[in-house]
């Protein structure tokens, strides 16, 4: 339930961070200004007793986020993929949050399976393993079908997870409202809309029927990717709180030592992860939006295997073209074109200067080129980009939030495999290929054909539609004319002018 009572949730968050010793670590890792650090510590230290204790065997930050709940764990998962932002030590600690949380019992998992499918697990399966992966929302068991001896992966939601997420999201709504009230300068970021977007994602992730559908669709759209694999869904053994898929062997992408021992080239894997994501986002408009190390494995033959399809992203054709043109402009260092695309798409107010915006973008893009990728601080780069967007009153695009967030995560995964990877060189062939296919002559012909199909479908109604539009516009114009004082004043002047001429003529008769 939303309301002021959620202030206690936020207070407990600060108190928990302080009690577990995570507050100073987080503020230092995020390079917070010293005054902010001092104020945060002074406010939270007297009330640290109010915070949650957490598992004392865990590192401080992991302990705090695990105690606070699933939404906070999700935040930690994102940070774990960005050592350039959070620091190598903190990122390593947070990787525990991806798939190694305390599991719930097998009995509880079997009970949920029966409620959802009406089938007894002991009658359907010969084997039912302990949890092999336990994440913030669900855990996975390896099972073996009695009838066919096929090995499957059974995913089961955590008990009470829906209620726990609801509490977190409600507290986030309060925080967004406070930001809107006390920080008017931050309203351009539309914090409430961002939380609404996040809430929609969370709700879909808590219904495994939707995840099953997403996995099935993703498998169809990527079936021709030779270096990528998506497990198949077993619909008969799936429901709202359970999902069953084919079992696929592989090495976790976060297990660097095992990857090295198996002879996999980490640099190639890093490039492959990034290029696969860009292909799915640009080519298909449908992409895995939670691509951290815990959701990715590598098969013996080097294929990337994806898991956990609770968060999927979709972007329409127009947005894809805009995104591709922006990326391509940066790759080619054509900052004028990047600026123009922002204006054409309506991302920047039209009253701003294109040349000024292009120059600001140059300051963002130029440090990327001609430098060793390892020497580029993405944290500083993102901070400056935020500065630029604020200066030009660029609003947050809610439809691109998921794409931007996933790009950050994927880049983090790629850098964990290949620290010196050149993001722009890796992205260039994918973006260029998309540009050729979507913005060239073939794309124009395709757009014309699509437009013709739409026109043909509405052909019989077109005359009436056009007539109604013209009548509406005419009525608006008439209303505008007669609602203004200037037309009456003009008519009066013209009447007086012709009146004077007429009077003069009559006087001469």
N, C-alpha and C positions, 0 to 999 in steps of 0.2 A: 504494500500500500504506500502510495506517495504521500509526502507531507513533511512538516518540520521535524517530526520524531526521528527522521533519518539523520538528523544532525548528530545523534548519538553514534550512528554507524561511522560517520566521518571522524568523530572524535576518537572512537575506538581504533580506527585505522592509524591515526597519528600516534596514539598511545601504544599500539602494538609494535609499530616500527621502532619506537623508542625503547620499549621494554626488551625487545629481542636484540637490540643493538644494531638494527638495520638502518635506522634513520641517518646516521652519519655516513655510513657506507654508500647509501643510495644518493644522498646529496653530493658527496664527493665524486662518485662515478658519473653523475649527470652534470658535473661542473657547475653547480648552483652558485650564485653570487654569495659572498661571505655574509652580507647582512641577512639574506634569506636563511642561511644555515643557522645563524645565531638566533633569529626569531623563532624558527621551527623548533630548535632544541629547547629554548626557554618556555615555549608554550606547551610542549609535549612532556618535558621532564617531570613536572609536578603531578601529572595524571598518568604516568606510565603504569602504575598499579592497575589502572582500568583496562589496560591492553591484554590481549590474549597471550598465553604463555607459549603455545606451540610446542613442537617436538624439539627438545633441547639437543638431540643428536644431529640435527640438521644445521647447516651454515645459517648465519643470521638472517639474510634476506630470504632465502628459501623457506626458512622456518616461519617468518612473518607472513609471506604471501600464502603459504599453505594453510596457515591458521585463519587467515581472513576470508578465504572462500574461492570459488571457481573463477569469478571474473578477474580477481587479482592474479590468480594463477595464469590465466590467459595472457595478461599483461607481462608477466614474468617470462612466458614462453617466447614472446616477441623479442624482449630484451636479450634473451639467451642467444639469439642469432646475430646480434650486433655488438661484437667485442669492441668495434671502433667507437661506439657510443657509450656502452656501459663499462668498458674495460675488460681485459681478458679474464682476470680473476673472477669478477662478478658474473660474467657470461658463463663461465665454466660451472659455477655454483648453480645457476638458474637452469642449466640443461637437465637437471634432475627432475624439473617440473614437467618435462615433455611426456614421459611415459613411465616414470619410476616412482609414482606416488603410492602410499599404502593402499592395498586392495581391500575390497569387501569379500565376504565369504562365498565359497562355491554354492552353499545351500541357498543363499540369497539370489545368486545368479540363476540357479535351476528353478527357483520359485518364480522369478520374473519371466523366464522362458515359458513356463507352463501357463501363466496368466495371459501371455500374449499370443501363444500358438495353440493352447489347449492340448499340448503334447507333453508327456513326461520325458524329461531329459534322459533318464536311465533306460527308457525303452527305445529311444531314437538313436542314442549314441553308445558306442562301445567304450569310448574313452572321453573323459572330460577333465582337462588339465587344470592346475592352478592358474591364476591370472598371469599371463606372460607379459602384459603391458597394462599399467593402470594410470590413466590420465585424469584430467580435471573433471571430465564429464562422464566417461565410461571406462570400462576395462575390457580386455580381450582374452578369451580362452581358446585353446586349441582343442578341437573335438574331432571324433572320427565316427562317420555314419555307420551304423550297424548293418544296413542293407547293402551298401556298395563298398564299404571300407574307404570311402573318400575322406581325405582330411580337409577340414573346414575351419574358418576363423569365426568365432561367435562373439559379437560385440553386445555388451549389456550396459544400459544406463545405470549410474550410481543411484541408490535409494535416496529419495528426497532431494535430488539435484535440482528439480524444477523450482522448488520453494527457495532453495539457497541462492539460485541465480536471480530470482525475483527480488530478493533483499538487496543484492549488490546493485542491480540495475536501478532500483528505486533510489538508492543512495547517490548513484551517479547523476540521476535527474536533479536531485537537490543541489549537488555540486555545480552542475551546469547552470541552474537558476541563480546560484550565488555569484558565479562568474559573470552572468549577464547583468546582475544588479550592481555589483561592486567594481566591475572592470568593463565599462562601456566600450573601451578601445578593442576589446576582444570579441565583441559581438559579431564582427565580420566573419569570424571562424564558425559561427552558428553552432555553438556547443550543444544546444538542445536537439537540433536536427541530427547532429552527429550521434548523440546517444540514442535517438529514435532509430537511426540506421543500425547501430550496434545491437539494439534490442531485437530488431527484426532478424538479424543474423543468429542471435542466441536462440530465439524461439524456434527457428527452423532447425538448428543443430540439436534441439531437444526432442525432435520427432524423427526417429530413425527410418520411418517410411519415406520421408523426404530425402534422407541421406541415401537410402537404397536407390531411389529414383535418380538422384544426382550421379551416383556411381555408374549406373547403367547408361545414362546419357553421356557421361565423360568417356566411358569405354568406347561408345560408338563414335564420338568425335575424334578420338585419338587412335583408332584402330589401324591407321596406316603409318603411325610413328614406330619405326623399327626399333628404336632405342628406348621405348617407353612401354610400361605394362600396367594395366588396371585389373584387379581381381574381379571375377564374375559374381553377381548376386544370386543367392538361392532364395527366391521369393517365398517358397512354401514354408521356410523356417525363419521368416522375418516378420516383424510387426512394429508397433510404435516405439517400444522400449528394447527391442532386440533386433539385430541384423546379422545375417549369416552370409559369408562370402567364401570363395575358394581360397585355400591356403597356398601361399606363395613363399618359397624360401628366399632369403636374402640377408645381406649384412646391413645393419643400420648405418645410415649416412653419417651419423655422429660418432661412430666407432672408428676413428682414424687408424688405430693400430691394426685392427682386423682387416681394414681395407688395404693397408700396406702389405700385410702378411699374405693376402689373397692375390697380390700382384696388380691391383687396380691402379691406374694412373689418376691421381687426385686432380691434377690440372684439367684433364679431359672431362672428368666427372663434374668439376666446378663449372666449366663452360657449358656442358650438356644441360645441367639444371637450369641455368640462366636462359639458354636458347629455347629449351622446351617451354618454359613459362611464357616467353615472348611469343612463341608460335601459337600457343593456346590462346593467349590474350588477343593477339592481332589477327591471326588467321581464322580462329574459330569464334572469338568473342565469348568463350566459355572456358574458365580456368580454375584450377585448384587454388583457393585463397588462404590456405593454411599450410604452406609448404615449408615447415620447419623440419629439422633433422629427425624428430620423432615420428614424422609421417612419411618418411622416405627411406627406401632400402635400395640396395644394389644386388641384382641377381648374379649368379656365377658367370654369365656371359656379358656382364656389364650394363644390362638394362636398368634404367631407373624405375622402381616400383613405387606407386603412390598408394597411400592408405588414408582413411579418415576423410570422408567427403561431406562433413557437416557444414562446412563453409565453402561455397562455390561462388564465383564471381561471373557476372554477365555484363557486357558492354555492347551497345548497339553499333551498327556499321559507321554512322557518322562520327561518334565519339572515338572509335578506333582510328579513323582517318586523321582526326585532330591529334590524337595521342602519337600516332606514327609520324606525322609531319613535325611535331615538336621534337621528338627524339631524333629524327633525321636532320632537322635543322641544327641541333646541338652537335651531332656527329660531323656534319659538314661545316660547323662553325659559322653558319649563316644566321646570326642573331637577329637580323632585321626580319627575316622570314618567320623565325620563331615568335617574335613580337607580333607580327601581322596575324599569325594564326590565332594567338591569344585574343586579339581584338575581334577577328572575324567570328570566333566561336562565342563571343560575349563574355569571356572570362575576366576581361579588364574593362572598366567603364570607358565609353567612347570619348569622354572629355579629357582623358589623359593623353600624353604625347607618345607616339609610337617610337620616335627616335630615342627619347629618354629611357623608355622601357627596354629597348634593344640594347642600349648601353649598359643598363643595369644587369641584363641577362649575360652580357659579355663578361662582366666581372664574376658571374657565377660559373660560366662555362670554361673560360680560358685556363684557370688553374688545373683543370682536368687533363689538358693536352700537353704533351711534351714533358710529362713528369712520370716518375715511377709510381705506379698505382699504390704501392705500400706507403708512400709519403703523403697521400691525399687524405685529409681528415674529412670524412663524410659528415661527421657531426658539425664541424664548422661550416661546411658547404651548405648543409640543410638549414643551419641557423641563419646564414646570410640570405638564402633563398626566401626564408620566412620574412626576413627584414624587407626584402624587395617587394614581396606580395603585399605586405602591410602598407608600404609607402604608396603603392599604386592602387590601394583599396580593392584588391582582388579578393573576392569572397571564396570561402571553401566550397568546392564542388562535391556535394554529397554522393553523386553518382560515381565519382572517381576515388572516394575514400578507400574502398576495398582494394582497388587496383594499386593505389599508391602505397598502402600498407603492405600488400603482398610483395610489391617490388622491393621494398626495404628488407623484408624477411628473406626473399630469394637471394638478394645480393649478399646478405649476411651468411647464408648457407654456402654460396659460391666462394666467398672469401675464407670461410672456415676450411674449405678443401684446397683452395689456391689463393693464399694471401696476396700475391702479386698480380692477380687477374686484372686485366684491363676491361672494365665493364663495357666501355663504348666500342672497342674493337670487337668484342664478343657479340655485342648486340647488332653491329652494323649489317652483316649479311642477312639477318632475319628481317630487319626493318626495311632494307633496300628491296628485298624480294616482295614484301608486302606493298611497298610504295608502287612498284612496277605493276602489280596486279590490281591494286585498288584505286590508283589515281591516274593511271595511264589511259590510252585510247580504249582498251578493252573494258575498263571500268566505266568509261563514259557511255559506251554502247549498252553495257549492262544496266546502267541507271536509266537510260532512255527506254529500254525494253520493260523495266519494272514500272516506270511511269506510265507507259502505254497500256500495260495490263490493268493498272489501277483505273486509268481513264476509261478503258473499255468496260470494266466492271460497273462503273457508275455512269456510263454513256447515256442510258435512257433518262437519268435524273439530272444530267448536266444543265439543260436549258433552264429548268426550274431553279436549280441551285444558283446559277449565274444571275438570273433575274432577281432572286431574293437578296443576294449580296448587293447588287446594284441599287435596289430599292432601299435597303438598309443604309447604305452609304449616302444616298441622296437625302434621306430623312435626317441623317446626322448633320449633313452640310447645311440643310435648310434651318435646322434647329440652332446650329452654331451661328449662322448669319443673323438670325432674328433675335438671338439672345445677347448680341453684342450691341453696344451703344454707338460704335463707330459707323455701322451701316446706316443707322437712322440719321446721324449727323451728316453723312455724305449725301444722303437723299435730300436732306433739308437744304444743303448748299446748292446742289444741282437744281432743285426746284426754285430756289431763290434766284439763281442765275438765269434760268429760262423764263422765270416770272418777270424779271427785270427787262429782258429783251422783249417779251410780249407787251409789257406796259409801254415801252418806248415806241413800239410799232403802232399801238393803238393811239398813242398821243399824237402821232404824226399824220393820222388819218384825218 
